Amino acid sequence: MDLILLQSFLLWCSLINISILLIWFAMFVVAYESIYNLHNRWFKISYETFDSIHYGAMGFWKLTVFFFNLVPYIVLRIIA
């Protein structure tokens, strides 16, 4: 795998993962009650717990995208 292909791969991975995060956030803002009611049927959780689970998961997603996609992409751009 050459350097250009790897850079392209990491860039597309970053864009797709950030798009997933933005869609997740938009759905969380727009359809909050529907999503909460769906999850509450299965797990019987409070609003606070539901919010903290989603907030933590979005933060974890963002950090993993940053460290495993964006940082390697930037490093490869610097050394190329």
N, CA, C and O atoms as CSV, one atom per row, in Angstrom:
chain,resi,resn,atom,element,x,y,z
A,1,MET,N,N,0.859,-1.172,0.000
A,1,MET,CA,C,0.000,0.000,0.000
A,1,MET,C,C,0.905,1.235,0.000
A,1,MET,O,O,1.741,1.408,0.887
A,2,ASP,N,N,0.727,2.069,-0.987
A,2,ASP,CA,C,1.568,3.255,-1.054
A,2,ASP,C,C,1.021,4.377,-0.169
A,2,ASP,O,O,-0.089,4.293,0.356
A,3,LEU,N,N,1.817,5.412,-0.023
A,3,LEU,CA,C,1.507,6.511,0.879
A,3,LEU,C,C,0.249,7.274,0.458
A,3,LEU,O,O,-0.561,7.645,1.308
A,4,ILE,N,N,0.083,7.507,-0.822
A,4,ILE,CA,C,-1.075,8.250,-1.335
A,4,ILE,C,C,-2.363,7.484,-1.063
A,4,ILE,O,O,-3.365,8.077,-0.664
A,5,LEU,N,N,-2.345,6.190,-1.274
A,5,LEU,CA,C,-3.519,5.358,-1.022
A,5,LEU,C,C,-3.883,5.353,0.462
A,5,LEU,O,O,-5.058,5.425,0.821
A,6,LEU,N,N,-2.878,5.269,1.309
A,6,LEU,CA,C,-3.125,5.282,2.749
A,6,LEU,C,C,-3.689,6.627,3.201
A,6,LEU,O,O,-4.596,6.671,4.032
A,7,GLN,N,N,-3.160,7.717,2.663
A,7,GLN,CA,C,-3.697,9.041,2.982
A,7,GLN,C,C,-5.148,9.154,2.547
A,7,GLN,O,O,-5.988,9.660,3.291
A,8,SER,N,N,-5.437,8.690,1.360
A,8,SER,CA,C,-6.807,8.732,0.851
A,8,SER,C,C,-7.744,7.894,1.713
A,8,SER,O,O,-8.862,8.310,2.015
A,9,PHE,N,N,-7.282,6.719,2.103
A,9,PHE,CA,C,-8.074,5.835,2.952
A,9,PHE,C,C,-8.411,6.505,4.284
A,9,PHE,O,O,-9.564,6.497,4.715
A,10,LEU,N,N,-7.394,7.086,4.934
A,10,LEU,CA,C,-7.618,7.737,6.225
A,10,LEU,C,C,-8.515,8.962,6.101
A,10,LEU,O,O,-9.328,9.231,6.985
A,11,LEU,N,N,-8.371,9.704,5.010
A,11,LEU,CA,C,-9.231,10.861,4.803
A,11,LEU,C,C,-10.687,10.440,4.647
A,11,LEU,O,O,-11.572,11.036,5.262
A,12,TRP,N,N,-10.945,9.423,3.836
A,12,TRP,CA,C,-12.324,8.955,3.644
A,12,TRP,C,C,-12.892,8.341,4.918
A,12,TRP,O,O,-14.070,8.525,5.223
A,13,CYS,N,N,-12.068,7.618,5.660
A,13,CYS,CA,C,-12.521,7.085,6.954
A,13,CYS,C,C,-12.921,8.220,7.883
A,13,CYS,O,O,-13.946,8.143,8.560
A,14,SER,N,N,-12.115,9.269,7.914
A,14,SER,CA,C,-12.415,10.422,8.762
A,14,SER,C,C,-13.718,11.085,8.357
A,14,SER,O,O,-14.563,11.381,9.203
A,15,LEU,N,N,-13.879,11.317,7.066
A,15,LEU,CA,C,-15.091,11.978,6.585
A,15,LEU,C,C,-16.343,11.156,6.869
A,15,LEU,O,O,-17.364,11.703,7.286
A,16,ILE,N,N,-16.271,9.866,6.648
A,16,ILE,CA,C,-17.425,8.999,6.895
A,16,ILE,C,C,-17.749,8.949,8.390
A,16,ILE,O,O,-18.915,9.036,8.775
A,17,ASN,N,N,-16.728,8.809,9.228
A,17,ASN,CA,C,-16.959,8.749,10.674
A,17,ASN,C,C,-17.479,10.066,11.228
A,17,ASN,O,O,-18.332,10.061,12.116
A,18,ILE,N,N,-16.991,11.185,10.731
A,18,ILE,CA,C,-17.496,12.479,11.176
A,18,ILE,C,C,-18.934,12.671,10.701
A,18,ILE,O,O,-19.752,13.251,11.415
A,19,SER,N,N,-19.241,12.188,9.504
A,19,SER,CA,C,-20.623,12.264,9.007
A,19,SER,C,C,-21.569,11.453,9.885
A,19,SER,O,O,-22.675,11.898,10.191
A,20,ILE,N,N,-21.133,10.267,10.288
A,20,ILE,CA,C,-21.944,9.444,11.187
A,20,ILE,C,C,-22.182,10.175,12.504
A,20,ILE,O,O,-23.295,10.167,13.028
A,21,LEU,N,N,-21.138,10.806,13.040
A,21,LEU,CA,C,-21.276,11.555,14.282
A,21,LEU,C,C,-22.243,12.724,14.132
A,21,LEU,O,O,-23.058,12.969,15.022
A,22,LEU,N,N,-22.165,13.446,13.021
A,22,LEU,CA,C,-23.068,14.578,12.800
A,22,LEU,C,C,-24.516,14.125,12.625
A,22,LEU,O,O,-25.435,14.781,13.116
A,23,ILE,N,N,-24.722,13.015,11.931
A,23,ILE,CA,C,-26.076,12.470,11.780
A,23,ILE,C,C,-26.615,12.020,13.132
A,23,ILE,O,O,-27.776,12.271,13.456
A,24,TRP,N,N,-25.786,11.364,13.909
A,24,TRP,CA,C,-26.160,10.929,15.256
A,24,TRP,C,C,-26.574,12.130,16.105
A,24,TRP,O,O,-27.608,12.093,16.772
A,25,PHE,N,N,-25.770,13.194,16.082
A,25,PHE,CA,C,-26.083,14.384,16.855
A,25,PHE,C,C,-27.378,15.040,16.370
A,25,PHE,O,O,-28.210,15.454,17.177
A,26,ALA,N,N,-27.543,15.132,15.050
A,26,ALA,CA,C,-28.757,15.746,14.490
A,26,ALA,C,C,-29.997,14.950,14.879
A,26,ALA,O,O,-31.017,15.532,15.250
A,27,MET,N,N,-29.918,13.637,14.798
A,27,MET,CA,C,-31.051,12.801,15.182
A,27,MET,C,C,-31.325,12.929,16.684
A,27,MET,O,O,-32.479,12.913,17.112
A,28,PHE,N,N,-30.282,13.052,17.462
A,28,PHE,CA,C,-30.434,13.210,18.905
A,28,PHE,C,C,-31.131,14.525,19.235
A,28,PHE,O,O,-31.948,14.580,20.154
A,29,VAL,N,N,-30.818,15.572,18.499
A,29,VAL,CA,C,-31.437,16.875,18.744
A,29,VAL,C,C,-32.864,16.910,18.208
A,29,VAL,O,O,-33.770,17.384,18.894
A,30,VAL,N,N,-33.075,16.415,16.994
A,30,VAL,CA,C,-34.373,16.526,16.319
A,30,VAL,C,C,-35.396,15.530,16.880
A,30,VAL,O,O,-36.550,15.890,17.114
A,31,ALA,N,N,-34.975,14.293,17.093
A,31,ALA,CA,C,-35.923,13.244,17.488
A,31,ALA,C,C,-35.617,12.710,18.885
A,31,ALA,O,O,-35.674,11.503,19.121
A,32,TYR,N,N,-35.297,13.599,19.792
A,32,TYR,CA,C,-34.885,13.201,21.142
A,32,TYR,C,C,-35.945,12.339,21.835
A,32,TYR,O,O,-35.637,11.255,22.331
A,33,GLU,N,N,-37.165,12.811,21.869
A,33,GLU,CA,C,-38.239,12.081,22.577
A,33,GLU,C,C,-38.480,10.704,21.970
A,33,GLU,O,O,-38.639,9.724,22.699
A,34,SER,N,N,-38.508,10.622,20.653
A,34,SER,CA,C,-38.746,9.335,19.993
A,34,SER,C,C,-37.642,8.334,20.311
A,34,SER,O,O,-37.905,7.166,20.597
A,35,ILE,N,N,-36.412,8.811,20.255
A,35,ILE,CA,C,-35.279,7.927,20.548
A,35,ILE,C,C,-35.311,7.505,22.018
A,35,ILE,O,O,-35.081,6.340,22.341
A,36,TYR,N,N,-35.596,8.457,22.897
A,36,TYR,CA,C,-35.673,8.128,24.324
A,36,TYR,C,C,-36.778,7.101,24.593
A,36,TYR,O,O,-36.563,6.131,25.319
A,37,ASN,N,N,-37.946,7.314,24.014
A,37,ASN,CA,C,-39.053,6.379,24.228
A,37,ASN,C,C,-38.727,4.989,23.703
A,37,ASN,O,O,-39.085,3.990,24.327
A,38,LEU,N,N,-38.058,4.920,22.575
A,38,LEU,CA,C,-37.658,3.624,22.022
A,38,LEU,C,C,-36.708,2.908,22.978
A,38,LEU,O,O,-36.901,1.732,23.284
A,39,HIS,N,N,-35.686,3.616,23.449
A,39,HIS,CA,C,-34.733,3.002,24.361
A,39,HIS,C,C,-35.351,2.714,25.728
A,39,HIS,O,O,-35.013,1.718,26.368
A,40,ASN,N,N,-36.241,3.569,26.164
A,40,ASN,CA,C,-36.864,3.373,27.475
A,40,ASN,C,C,-37.764,2.138,27.497
A,40,ASN,O,O,-37.938,1.520,28.547
A,41,ARG,N,N,-38.329,1.779,26.365
A,41,ARG,CA,C,-39.114,0.538,26.305
A,41,ARG,C,C,-38.256,-0.678,26.600
A,41,ARG,O,O,-38.721,-1.641,27.209
A,42,TRP,N,N,-37.012,-0.632,26.171
A,42,TRP,CA,C,-36.129,-1.780,26.343
A,42,TRP,C,C,-35.396,-1.774,27.680
A,42,TRP,O,O,-35.233,-2.823,28.302
A,43,PHE,N,N,-34.952,-0.595,28.128
A,43,PHE,CA,C,-34.014,-0.548,29.242
A,43,PHE,C,C,-34.514,0.174,30.484
A,43,PHE,O,O,-33.877,0.056,31.531
A,44,LYS,N,N,-35.608,0.908,30.432
A,44,LYS,CA,C,-36.145,1.634,31.583
A,44,LYS,C,C,-35.083,2.515,32.234
A,44,LYS,O,O,-34.702,2.290,33.383
A,45,ILE,N,N,-34.610,3.514,31.501
A,45,ILE,CA,C,-33.589,4.417,32.009
A,45,ILE,C,C,-34.162,5.826,32.149
A,45,ILE,O,O,-35.150,6.182,31.506
A,46,SER,N,N,-33.518,6.612,33.001
A,46,SER,CA,C,-33.963,7.989,33.208
A,46,SER,C,C,-33.412,8.876,32.088
A,46,SER,O,O,-32.527,8.480,31.330
A,47,TYR,N,N,-33.965,10.088,32.013
A,47,TYR,CA,C,-33.469,11.056,31.027
A,47,TYR,C,C,-31.990,11.369,31.252
A,47,TYR,O,O,-31.218,11.468,30.298
A,48,GLU,N,N,-31.605,11.524,32.511
A,48,GLU,CA,C,-30.218,11.860,32.831
A,48,GLU,C,C,-29.262,10.754,32.394
A,48,GLU,O,O,-28.203,11.024,31.828
A,49,THR,N,N,-29.643,9.514,32.662
A,49,THR,CA,C,-28.811,8.384,32.253
A,49,THR,C,C,-28.732,8.301,30.737
A,49,THR,O,O,-27.657,8.083,30.178
A,50,PHE,N,N,-29.868,8.476,30.073
A,50,PHE,CA,C,-29.918,8.451,28.614
A,50,PHE,C,C,-29.009,9.531,28.024
A,50,PHE,O,O,-28.250,9.269,27.092
A,51,ASP,N,N,-29.092,10.737,28.569
A,51,ASP,CA,C,-28.254,11.834,28.089
A,51,ASP,C,C,-26.769,11.550,28.304
A,51,ASP,O,O,-25.951,11.778,27.413
A,52,SER,N,N,-26.430,11.057,29.479
A,52,SER,CA,C,-25.015,10.820,29.772
A,52,SER,C,C,-24.450,9.673,28.927
A,52,SER,O,O,-23.286,9.720,28.528
A,53,ILE,N,N,-25.251,8.654,28.654
A,53,ILE,CA,C,-24.791,7.569,27.792
A,53,ILE,C,C,-24.503,8.096,26.390
A,53,ILE,O,O,-23.450,7.806,25.824
A,54,HIS,N,N,-25.422,8.862,25.832
A,54,HIS,CA,C,-25.214,9.394,24.481
A,54,HIS,C,C,-24.084,10.408,24.443
A,54,HIS,O,O,-23.288,10.406,23.504
A,55,TYR,N,N,-23.999,11.275,25.447
A,55,TYR,CA,C,-22.930,12.268,25.492
A,55,TYR,C,C,-21.568,11.578,25.581
A,55,TYR,O,O,-20.630,11.948,24.875
A,56,GLY,N,N,-21.470,10.585,26.441
A,56,GLY,CA,C,-20.217,9.844,26.576
A,56,GLY,C,C,-19.854,9.076,25.319
A,56,GLY,O,O,-18.691,9.042,24.919
A,57,ALA,N,N,-20.852,8.457,24.695
A,57,ALA,CA,C,-20.593,7.692,23.478
A,57,ALA,C,C,-20.182,8.601,22.321
A,57,ALA,O,O,-19.295,8.252,21.542
A,58,MET,N,N,-20.821,9.763,22.207
A,58,MET,CA,C,-20.424,10.714,21.158
A,58,MET,C,C,-19.010,11.225,21.402
A,58,MET,O,O,-18.235,11.383,20.459
A,59,GLY,N,N,-18.673,11.481,22.644
A,59,GLY,CA,C,-17.315,11.916,22.968
A,59,GLY,C,C,-16.293,10.839,22.661
A,59,GLY,O,O,-15.232,11.130,22.108
A,60,PHE,N,N,-16.598,9.595,23.014
A,60,PHE,CA,C,-15.706,8.484,22.707
A,60,PHE,C,C,-15.534,8.323,21.206
A,60,PHE,O,O,-14.416,8.121,20.731
A,61,TRP,N,N,-16.637,8.410,20.445
A,61,TRP,CA,C,-16.586,8.302,18.988
A,61,TRP,C,C,-15.683,9.388,18.413
A,61,TRP,O,O,-14.832,9.120,17.564
A,62,LYS,N,N,-15.881,10.631,18.891
A,62,LYS,CA,C,-15.103,11.762,18.389
A,62,LYS,C,C,-13.615,11.571,18.680
A,62,LYS,O,O,-12.779,11.820,17.812
A,63,LEU,N,N,-13.281,11.134,19.885
A,63,LEU,CA,C,-11.879,10.921,20.230
A,63,LEU,C,C,-11.243,9.799,19.423
A,63,LEU,O,O,-10.098,9.922,18.991
A,64,THR,N,N,-11.969,8.713,19.216
A,64,THR,CA,C,-11.397,7.612,18.436
A,64,THR,C,C,-11.210,8.010,16.978
A,64,THR,O,O,-10.221,7.621,16.356
A,65,VAL,N,N,-12.138,8.775,16.427
A,65,VAL,CA,C,-11.961,9.265,15.052
A,65,VAL,C,C,-10.745,10.172,14.999
A,65,VAL,O,O,-9.940,10.083,14.071
A,66,PHE,N,N,-10.608,11.031,15.973
A,66,PHE,CA,C,-9.473,11.950,15.995
A,66,PHE,C,C,-8.151,11.192,16.074
A,66,PHE,O,O,-7.245,11.447,15.280
A,67,PHE,N,N,-8.031,10.258,17.030
A,67,PHE,CA,C,-6.758,9.581,17.257
A,67,PHE,C,C,-6.440,8.499,16.227
A,67,PHE,O,O,-5.267,8.271,15.933
A,68,PHE,N,N,-7.433,7.836,15.680
A,68,PHE,CA,C,-7.156,6.730,14.771
A,68,PHE,C,C,-7.341,7.071,13.296
A,68,PHE,O,O,-6.945,6.284,12.436
A,69,ASN,N,N,-7.928,8.214,12.985
A,69,ASN,CA,C,-8.098,8.612,11.590
A,69,ASN,C,C,-7.417,9.934,11.278
A,69,ASN,O,O,-6.581,10.001,10.377
A,70,LEU,N,N,-7.760,10.980,12.009
A,70,LEU,CA,C,-7.251,12.305,11.679
A,70,LEU,C,C,-5.769,12.487,12.008
A,70,LEU,O,O,-5.024,13.023,11.187
A,71,VAL,N,N,-5.334,12.060,13.173
A,71,VAL,CA,C,-3.929,12.220,13.539
A,71,VAL,C,C,-3.013,11.442,12.589
A,71,VAL,O,O,-2.028,12.014,12.121
A,72,PRO,N,N,-3.285,10.165,12.279
A,72,PRO,CA,C,-2.425,9.486,11.298
A,72,PRO,C,C,-2.458,10.156,9.921
A,72,PRO,O,O,-1.436,10.214,9.236
A,73,TYR,N,N,-3.619,10.659,9.515
A,73,TYR,CA,C,-3.700,11.362,8.233
A,73,TYR,C,C,-2.819,12.605,8.236
A,73,TYR,O,O,-2.076,12.840,7.282
A,74,ILE,N,N,-2.894,13.393,9.284
A,74,ILE,CA,C,-2.081,14.615,9.377
A,74,ILE,C,C,-0.593,14.272,9.404
A,74,ILE,O,O,0.208,14.951,8.761
A,75,VAL,N,N,-0.214,13.222,10.143
A,75,VAL,CA,C,1.182,12.814,10.198
A,75,VAL,C,C,1.666,12.390,8.813
A,75,VAL,O,O,2.765,12.760,8.400
A,76,LEU,N,N,0.857,11.620,8.101
A,76,LEU,CA,C,1.273,11.197,6.757
A,76,LEU,C,C,1.386,12.377,5.813
A,76,LEU,O,O,2.263,12.397,4.950
A,77,ARG,N,N,0.498,13.376,5.965
A,77,ARG,CA,C,0.608,14.575,5.135
A,77,ARG,C,C,1.893,15.346,5.449
A,77,ARG,O,O,2.517,15.909,4.549
A,78,ILE,N,N,2.285,15.370,6.722
A,78,ILE,CA,C,3.490,16.093,7.113
A,78,ILE,C,C,4.741,15.415,6.566
A,78,ILE,O,O,5.646,16.084,6.068
A,79,ILE,N,N,4.792,14.094,6.658
A,79,ILE,CA,C,6.010,13.386,6.230
A,79,ILE,C,C,6.075,13.176,4.719
A,79,ILE,O,O,7.129,12.817,4.193
A,80,ALA,N,N,4.978,13.391,4.023
A,80,ALA,CA,C,4.985,13.149,2.566
A,80,ALA,C,C,5.720,14.252,1.819
A,80,ALA,O,O,5.821,14.206,0.593
